[in-house]
Amino acid sequence: MLFIKELKKICFSIVYILFIGLLLLSWHENFYGVTSKEIQASNGAEASITSQITGGSILAKPEQGADNYGLIKKEVPDKIMCGGTDMLIIEYLNNSYATYPFNYYKEVILSTEEQKEILSIIEEITGLSEEQIKNLPDDYFPSVNGNIIHMGGDAAQNQDGSFSFSTENSDTLQEEEDYTKHFVAQVSYERFKELMSQAEEIIGDGSYYSMDMLLEYYGQAEMTYDEAINEYNKTIYDDKVSIAFARLFCDYMTRVLGLYPIFIVVVFWLKDRRNKMNELINSKQIETVKLITVRTLAILTAVILPVVILSFESLIPLMEYSAETGIAIDAFAFLKYILWWLLPTVIVVTGLGTFLTILTSTPLAILVQFIWWFIDSAITGLSGDTRLYTLMIRHNTLNGAELIQQDFNIIWLNRGLMMFVSIVLIYLSIVIYNKKRGGKLDYAYFMQKHFGIFKERLRTRFQK
């Protein structure tokens, strides 16, 4: 009965309604319709944004002899050197360097001496002089080079307004090619990486020239038929289709759940103080362990239940897809991933909020959680970057199951640590709240007493 009562109080509160609104907004903007569009793309309909990243739906079986099998992440030195140098020259000529410290854009303008150092790096990589670098031929770099598009003379505009380019489909550059007319790296790949490290040191952290960023933007290559079949088999048999979508769903939901539940926790615990319920609670024969445990469970239920409900928007089309194609799916994939991927995050946020709010009787937990969430968002990569203290696991792609598998042990250690920390915080909350109920830890009295002594000392000093 106490659980139902606490759950009702949460669900009919304004802060919870705001939480649901933010949850729905994030889900609708990021994940709504992804699964249905991916299924439609597998049947030859227009591909979704997600499938366009790889050139086709992950649910469509590749046909041998096709013109294109999409892209796959691959470290091809020639492509990375070409893309990195292209971007460095663009930014050098404009003396405007983009950096993303803490994932937020910041423009960096270098001094004359720093520009000379960047020029020296470009000259070594290209073998060109300063004058040649400032007057490169239009087709010196490929028309489409990673995230860079050069609108040269070979760009033909289509009827729909998009552009087509005639590009060379080759992973290697011919040794006899004139490096003054077309980019040919004049350094080894190892030396290139050293030079990019120097450029990043000059420009600052978060530039395009760390290896992580270079691999992110230029570490792609066209898949072969065998690679495409391998990716398809991983989706159908290893991921059982639904696991791929469950991972992406959890990736989008984790940023909401890594921050917003703290408001529910803090408001819920401070409401007792604001409504002068502490005296009533203290006078009732409710065990502290029972009170905090039930409230914690009520908050977790209120937060996780709508997430489970939203997952059906993806699960139902997948079940229909399975019935139509005969391809088996894991019907419990979303529930399992929500429980082990998202729930530990929600629990540790709830535990931290409960502990700090009970300890201080202030909204301090909101500030602490925001700092943790902000730092974690800034330092954690979009996929394959889980560490022991990561608050939010990220995997912003439908494929790439191997990234989860290779980090499997650290992920479980991470989730286990979050659960352990949560239990410790809840235990400490029980201890502190129990002392407060016994009148042994009255911070209001403590602050009033010592602040009063401090004021009296100041008054005495000034009177003298």
Secondary structure as UniProt FT lines:
FT   HELIX           2..11
FT   HELIX           14..30
FT   TURN            31..33
FT   HELIX           34..42
FT   TURN            43..44
FT   HELIX           49..54
FT   TURN            58..59
FT   TURN            64..65
FT   STRAND          71..73
FT   HELIX           77..94
FT   STRAND          97..99
FT   HELIX           101..103
FT   STRAND          106..108
FT   HELIX           112..126
FT   HELIX           130..134
FT   TURN            138..139
FT   STRAND          144..145
FT   TURN            146..147
FT   STRAND          148..149
FT   TURN            153..154
FT   STRAND          155..157
FT   TURN            159..160
FT   STRAND          163..165
FT   TURN            175..176
FT   TURN            179..181
FT   HELIX           189..203
FT   TURN            205..206
FT   TURN            208..209
FT   HELIX           211..218
FT   STRAND          220..222
FT   HELIX           225..233
FT   HELIX           234..238
FT   TURN            240..241
FT   HELIX           242..257
FT   TURN            258..260
FT   HELIX           261..274
FT   TURN            275..276
FT   HELIX           278..283
FT   HELIX           288..325
FT   TURN            331..332
FT   HELIX           333..337
FT   HELIX           338..342
FT   HELIX           343..360
FT   HELIX           364..379
FT   TURN            388..389
FT   HELIX           401..406
FT   HELIX           408..437
FT   TURN            438..439
FT   HELIX           443..463
//
